Amino acid sequence: MPTVPREPRLVQIAHLAKGGRWRVEAMRAHSEPCLLWFSRGQGRITLAGVTRGYGPNNAIFIPPGVMHGFEISNQTHGQALFFGRDSDIVLPPAAHHLRIREAIAQGEIGSILEAIQRENESTRPAADRALRSHLGLLSVWLERQIASNASEAIRPSAARRLVTRYAVLVEREYRAGTPVADIARELGVTPTHLSRACRDACGKSALELMQERRLYEARRLLRDTPVPIKEIAQLLGYRSAGYFSRAFQAGTGSTPIAFRRAT
């Protein structure tokens, strides 16, 4: 995963797609905790291999290393809070998709995020302590909303639990070029059964999820780093630079060289 800042920061969700919608829509994972707050717009988000719809007043907490991607449009508005590397704020250990229906709770998160942004940009004395206090309030808000949404939580089916386990292994193995069949064997199922479960959970096969994760990382390395293409192929477990180029073009419609030159 890329190196991430230690400090928390608040970013407009629309800004996350700067440089290409693939930055939010393709499967990827962060090295730090993240909270998405959608205030307007709707679409679909895939979280740990399972796709659900999102709409206004949805809060999605994503722990480090959890694979995800979401649709974005011109009508999508909201904020993404990245907690920073090695954050010691108490946060949930698992991913959560929360639909916030109460106006009071909606107002609370709006006010907390405004305060976080204000203190993050402040040069006043003790701004760092104030920022930490507001982050602590946000963690309390999250804990309370998770508790209040518990009665609405639907126990995932065995197939969806399988896909979530697969998503964890994709994040572990995507750089190694590990065949999907080997991962299916580790999960104790056949590749066919695994792909059927993936299609049911998110509309993509097991292989498509793996390829999308690898191609996201390839695009990130091509656009954000000077790493040579041959080395990128090696880092992502491709047999050769030529094989990587063909796979990249098949998946993105562009060669690695053309994609890098277009930046």
N, C-alpha and C positions, 0 to 999 in steps of 0.2 A: 504494500500500500504506500501511497505517497506520504512524504513528511507533512505533518499538519502543524499549525501554530499552537502554542500552548494556551494562548488567551482566548476567551470566549468572544464570539462575534455574531452579529445579527445581520442577515442578508435578505433582501427581497427575493421571494421565490422566483420571480421572473428573471432576476439577474443570474440565477443559477444556470440558466440555459444560454448565457452569453458564450458565443463560440460554437453554438450548435445545440439543437434540441436533444441530441444523443447524450449530452451531459446529464440530463435528468431522466430521459426515457429508457436508456439502455441499462441493463443490470449492472450494478456496481455496489460497493460497500465503502463506508468511511472508517477511518482509524480513530474516530472520536464520537461521542454521543451526539445525537442530533434530534431536534424537535421541529417538526413541520407544523405550521399553523396556517390553515387555509381559511381566509376570510371571505373570499368570493370565488366563483367558478366551480366546475365539477369535472370529473374525469375518473380514471381508474388508476389505482396504485397497486403494484405487486410488492408484497412484503414477505420476505422469507419464502418465496415461491408460490404464495397464494395471492390471487388478485381479488380486490374488492373495489367498489365505487367509493369515491370521496366527494364531498360537497362543502358548502360554506359551514364554518364553525366546526371543522374537523381538526383534531390534534393527533399527530402521529409521532410517537416516540420511537427512535431507531437506535439501538445500542451499537457500539463499535462492531464491525465485522458482519453485520446483517445485510445480506444482499437485497437490493430493492431498486425500483424504478417507477416513475409515474408520468402520466400524460400531463401536458401543459398546453394552454392556449392563451390567446390574447385576453381572455376573460378571467384567467387565473390570477388571483391576488393573494398575498399572504407573506409570511416571513419564515425564514429558516434560522434557528438558533443552533450554532455549533458551540459545544461546551468547552472545546479545547482539549489538547492532549493531556493525559494524566489528571483530569478533573477529579477533585475529591468531593464534589457535591454528591449527596446521596441521590441516586437515580435508579429507576427500575432495572432489573437484570434482563428483562425480556422486552420484545417489541410490543407496542400497543397502538391500536387504532381506535380513537375515542371520538364519538359523536356528541358534541357539547350542545345540549338543548336548552339549558337554563340560561336566561339572560344575565343573571348575576355572575355565573361562571364565565360566560363569554366576556363580560366587562372586566372581570378580574385578570384574565390572561392578557387582554389588550393593554391594561394598565401596567402589568408587570413587564411586558415586553417593551413598552415605551420607556419605563424606568431603566431597564437594562441598557437600552440604546443610549439614553441620556447619560448615564454614568460611564458607559464605555467610551464616550466621546468627551467626557468632562476632564478639566484640568484642576478642578477644585480639590482642596485637601480631603483626604480619606475617600476619594472616589473609588479606589480599589476595594475598600471595605464595604462601601455602599453597594457596589456591583455584586460582591459576593453575597450580601444579604438578600438582594433581589433574586439572585439565582437560587438561594435557599428557599425563598418564598415560592418560586416556580416549582421546585421539587416537591414542596408540600401540596401545591395546587395539583400537580400530576398525581400524587399519591391519593388525594381525595377523589379526583375524577375517576381514577382506576377503580377505587372502591365503590363509587356510586354507579359505575357502569357494569359492575360485576354481575348483576342480575340479568343483564342483557347479553352477556357473553355466551356464545354458542360453542359447545365442546366440539373441536374439530374431528372430522372423521378419521379413520385409520389411514385412508389414502392421503388426506391433507397433512397428517402428521408425518407420513413418509416423505412427502414433497419438502416439508420444512427441514427434515433431516438431510435430504439430498441437497438443499440449498446451502446448508452448513458445509457439506463436503465439497460442493462446487467452489466455495470461497477458499477452501483449503487446498484444492487440487488444480485450479484452473491454470496455474503457471507451469505445472508439470506435464501437461498433455496427457493426463491419465484418461484412458478410455472410459466411456460411460458404462460399458459392460463390467469393468472392474469395480466401479463405484456401486453398481446395482448388486454385484456379488457381495460387497461389504455390507450392504443394507439387507441382504438376505432375500432379494427378489430378482426376478428376471428383468432384463432391459425392457422388454415389451410391457411388463406390468408397470415398471417405473415410468415409462413414457406415457402410458395411459393415465396414470395418476397425475402427472405433470400437466397434461393437456386438460384434464378435468379441473385442476386447481388454477391454472393461469393461461390456458390456451396455447401453450408452447410445449414442444417435446423436451425430453431430458437433454438431448443433444443440442437443441436450439438454445436452451438456457445456458449450457456450458459455453457454446460458441459466442453468445451475446456477451457473456462476462469477459471472455478473452478479448473480444474485439473492442469492448469499451476500454480495457487497459491498453490495448494496442493504440487506439486513437489518442488516449491521454498521453502516452509516451511520445507519440509522433508530434502532437501539437504542443505539449508543455515542456519537453526536454530535448536536448540535442543528441540523445542516444542513437547511434547508427542503426539502420533498419536491420542489418544482419544480427546485431546484438539483441534487438527487440525480439526477433524471431527466436533466438536462443532463450531469452528470459521467459518467454511464454510457451516454451515446450514444443515449438514447431520443428519438424525434421530438417528444414533448410529455409533459407531466405526466399527461395523461389516458391516453395510450398506455402510459406506465410503470405507472400504477395498474392498468390492465387486465391487463398482463403479470404484474405482481406478484401480483395476486389469482389468476390462472390457475395460477401456479407454486407459491404458498404456501397458498392457501385463505383469505387475509386481505388486506384492503386495506392500503396503506401507513399510513394514518391509524390504523386499528384496531391494526395491529402495533405502532406506536410507542406508542399509549396503553396497551397491555398490558404495557409494560416497567415 
